[in-house]
Amino acid sequence: MEWPPSKVILMAFTPVLLALAAAPKLYTIYERKQIQNDQAFTVGTIERFNYERRKVRDVYRVDVQYNVDGKVFTAKSRAFWKLTKWQLDSVMKQKLPVVYEKSDPSNSIVLSTEERFGQFGLMLPDSLIWTRQYFY
């Protein structure tokens, strides 16, 4: 049985397409490993919420600013899209822990959920239980 040329081409490029689709996730894993190997902690402040429409689920992108050696950096986190203006205003300027790579402070993760704390072998402190209502 001989396949049509279009199927042969599709089958030939399938591994390439899969590799391209996986590349962003692999890079994120690499960045997280870099932080785990050379980590430091600081406290950031929630500065802004940006609403983003997505195909699957809408989301708020949360900008958290933190300071390392006098330089200001911004880390991002995700918040539930159904939050009201009152809820967003109530957490503005709240403090959240940020873990970053010592040699590259711009490589950072906001510790806003139990899962994020768990990625670094830490427990969500009682003082941050309120974040369950806002972040995922």
Backbone hydrogen bonds in HBPLUS format (Angstrom, degrees):
<---DONOR---> <-ACCEPTOR-->    atom                        ^
c    i                          cat <-CA-CA->   ^        H-A-AA   ^      H-
h    n   atom  resd res      DA  || num        DHA   H-A  angle D-A-AA Bond
n    s   type  num  typ     dist DA aas  dist angle  dist       angle   num
A0007-LYS N   A0004-PRO O   3.05 MM   3  5.61 129.2  2.32 115.3 126.9     1
A0008-VAL N   A0004-PRO O   3.31 MM   4  6.68 156.5  2.37 151.4 158.3     2
A0009-ILE N   A0005-PRO O   3.00 MM   4  6.23 162.2  2.03 153.9 158.0     3
A0010-LEU N   A0006-SER O   3.00 MM   4  6.17 159.9  2.04 142.8 148.7     4
A0011-MET N   A0007-LYS O   2.86 MM   4  6.04 161.8  1.90 150.2 154.9     5
A0012-ALA N   A0008-VAL O   2.94 MM   4  6.10 145.9  2.06 143.0 152.6     6
A0013-PHE N   A0009-ILE O   3.05 MM   4  6.30 147.9  2.15 149.5 157.1     7
A0014-THR N   A0010-LEU O   3.04 MM   4  6.06 123.0  2.38 143.2 157.0     8
A0017-LEU N   A0013-PHE O   2.93 MM   4  6.18 162.6  1.96 160.0 165.2     9
A0018-LEU N   A0014-THR O   2.94 MM   4  6.15 158.9  1.99 155.4 160.9    10
A0019-ALA N   A0015-PRO O   2.99 MM   4  6.14 156.4  2.04 143.5 149.7    11
A0020-LEU N   A0016-VAL O   2.96 MM   4  6.23 157.9  2.01 150.7 156.5    12
A0021-ALA N   A0017-LEU O   2.97 MM   4  6.16 150.6  2.06 143.8 152.0    13
A0022-ALA N   A0018-LEU O   3.03 MM   4  6.22 145.1  2.16 144.4 153.1    14
A0023-ALA N   A0019-ALA O   3.06 MM   4  6.12 130.2  2.32 142.5 154.6    15
A0026-LEU N   A0022-ALA O   3.00 MM   4  6.21 162.4  2.03 160.8 166.6    16
A0027-TYR N   A0023-ALA O   2.92 MM   4  6.13 153.8  1.99 154.4 161.5    17
A0028-THR N   A0024-PRO O   3.00 MM   4  6.26 152.9  2.08 145.7 152.8    18
A0029-ILE N   A0025-LYS O   3.00 MM   4  6.30 156.1  2.06 148.9 155.2    19
A0030-TYR N   A0026-LEU O   2.94 MM   4  6.18 154.2  2.00 143.9 151.3    20
A0031-GLU N   A0027-TYR O   2.88 MM   4  6.19 160.2  1.92 151.7 156.2    21
A0032-ARG N   A0028-THR O   2.99 MM   4  6.23 160.0  2.03 149.0 154.2    22
A0033-LYS N   A0029-ILE O   2.98 MM   4  6.23 155.4  2.04 148.5 155.1    23
A0034-GLN N   A0030-TYR O   2.98 MM   4  6.30 151.6  2.07 148.7 156.7    24
A0035-ILE N   A0031-GLU O   3.06 MM   4  6.42 152.4  2.14 148.0 155.0    25
A0036-GLN N   A0032-ARG O   2.93 MM   4  6.24 161.7  1.97 151.0 156.0    26
A0037-ASN N   A0033-LYS O   2.97 MM   4  6.17 146.0  2.09 147.9 156.2    27
A0038-ASP N   A0034-GLN O   3.26 MM   4  6.38 135.0  2.48 139.4 149.6    28
A0038-ASP N   A0035-ILE O   3.17 MM   3  5.32 136.2  2.37 101.4 113.1    29
A0102-LYS N   A0038-ASP O   2.80 MM  64  5.73 163.6  1.82 159.8 165.5    30
A0040-ALA N   A0100-TYR O   2.94 MM  60  5.51 138.7  2.11 152.9 163.1    31
A0100-TYR N   A0040-ALA O   2.90 MM  60  5.51 163.3  1.93 156.5 162.0    32
A0042-THR N   A0098-VAL O   2.92 MM  56  5.33 149.4  2.01 154.2 162.2    33
A0098-VAL N   A0042-THR O   2.86 MM  56  5.33 162.8  1.89 149.3 148.2    34
A0044-GLY N   A0096-LEU O   2.73 MM  52  5.30 177.1  1.74 165.6 164.5    35
A0096-LEU N   A0044-GLY O   2.89 MM  52  5.30 156.3  1.95 141.1 148.1    36
A0045-THR N   A0065-GLN O   2.78 MM  20  5.31 153.5  1.85 147.6 153.1    37
A0065-GLN N   A0045-THR O   2.92 MM  20  5.31 150.2  2.01 154.7 146.6    38
A0046-ILE N   A0094-GLN O   2.98 MM  48  5.58 161.6  2.01 158.2 164.1    39
A0093-LYS N   A0046-ILE O   2.92 MM  47  4.82 152.2  2.00 136.6 142.5    40
A0047-GLU N   A0063-ASP O   2.86 MM  16  5.65 172.2  1.86 162.3 164.9    41
A0063-ASP N   A0048-ARG O   2.85 MM  15  5.15 167.3  1.86 149.7 154.1    42
A0050-ASN N   A0061-ARG O   2.78 MM  11  4.99 156.4  1.84 145.2 153.3    43
A0061-ARG N   A0050-ASN O   2.69 MM  11  4.99 166.2  1.71 149.9 151.8    44
A0052-GLU N   A0059-VAL O   2.77 MM   7  5.39 163.7  1.80 171.2 176.4    45
A0059-VAL N   A0052-GLU O   3.00 MM   7  5.39 162.1  2.03 153.9 159.6    46
A0060-TYR N   A0079-ALA O   3.21 MM  19  5.01 172.3  2.22 145.4 143.5    47
A0079-ALA N   A0060-TYR O   2.88 MM  19  5.01 157.5  1.93 146.4 150.6    48
A0062-VAL N   A0077-SER O   2.85 MM  15  5.02 172.6  1.85 143.4 144.9    49
A0077-SER N   A0062-VAL O   2.99 MM  15  5.02 140.2  2.15 133.2 144.4    50
A0064-VAL N   A0075-ALA O   2.82 MM  11  5.17 169.9  1.83 159.8 160.9    51
A0075-ALA N   A0064-VAL O   2.82 MM  11  5.17 169.4  1.83 150.3 152.2    52
A0066-TYR N   A0073-PHE O   2.91 MM   7  5.40 158.0  1.95 146.2 152.6    53
A0073-PHE N   A0066-TYR O   2.80 MM   7  5.40 168.2  1.81 165.9 169.9    54
A0068-VAL N   A0071-LYS O   2.89 MM   3  5.34 159.9  1.93 153.8 158.0    55
A0071-LYS N   A0068-VAL O   3.02 MM   3  5.34 165.7  2.04 116.8 120.9    56
A0080-PHE N   A0134-TYR O   2.83 MM  54  5.76 155.2  1.89 154.3 161.4    57
A0088-LEU N   A0084-THR O   2.93 MM   4  6.26 163.4  1.96 156.6 161.2    58
A0089-ASP N   A0085-LYS O   2.85 MM   4  6.03 166.5  1.86 153.5 157.4    59
A0090-SER N   A0086-TRP O   2.92 MM   4  6.07 143.3  2.06 142.9 153.2    60
A0091-VAL N   A0088-LEU O   3.26 MM   3  5.60 142.1  2.41 104.2 113.6    61
A0092-MET N   A0089-ASP O   3.37 MM   3  5.19 146.9  2.49  93.6 102.8    62
A0094-GLN N   A0091-VAL O   2.99 MM   3  5.31 155.1  2.06 134.4 132.7    63
A0111-LEU N   A0097-PRO O   2.88 MM  14  5.44 166.0  1.90 148.9 152.7    64
A0099-VAL N   A0109-ILE O   3.01 MM  10  5.49 165.3  2.03 160.8 160.0    65
A0109-ILE N   A0099-VAL O   2.87 MM  10  5.49 153.7  1.94 158.9 167.5    66
A0101-GLU N   A0107-ASN O   3.02 MM   6  5.77 150.0  2.11 161.6 171.1    67
A0104-ASP N   A0101-GLU O   3.05 MM   3  5.17 141.7  2.20 104.2 115.7    68
A0107-ASN N   A0104-ASP O   2.92 MM   3  5.74 166.5  1.93 131.0 135.2    69
A0112-SER N   A0110-VAL O   3.13 MM   2  5.68 121.5  2.49 106.1  90.3    70
A0117-PHE N   A0113-THR O   3.09 MM   4  6.43 162.0  2.12 152.5 157.1    71
A0118-GLY N   A0114-GLU O   2.84 MM   4  6.01 159.5  1.88 149.6 156.0    72
A0119-GLN N   A0115-GLU O   3.00 MM   4  6.28 139.3  2.17 145.6 155.4    73
A0120-PHE N   A0117-PHE O   3.02 MM   3  5.55 152.9  2.09 112.9 121.2    74
A0122-LEU N   A0117-PHE O   2.98 MM   5  4.94 162.2  2.01 134.6 132.5    75
A0121-GLY N   A0118-GLY O   3.01 MM   3  4.82 166.8  2.03 108.6 109.2    76
A0128-LEU N   A0125-PRO O   2.93 MM   3  5.58 163.4  1.96 119.8 125.4    77
A0129-ILE N   A0126-ASP O   3.23 MM   3  5.35 169.5  2.24 113.9 113.2    78
A0131-THR N   A0128-LEU O   3.00 MM   3  5.66 157.6  2.05 117.4 123.5    79
A0132-ARG N   A0129-ILE O   3.14 MM   3  5.91 164.9  2.16 123.3 126.9    80
A0133-GLN N   A0130-TRP O   3.22 MM   3  5.97 157.3  2.28 119.7 124.3    81
A0134-TYR N   A0131-THR O   2.99 MM   3  5.25 153.3  2.06 109.1 117.5    82
A0135-PHE N   A0131-THR O   2.90 MM   4  5.78 178.0  1.90 171.6 170.9    83
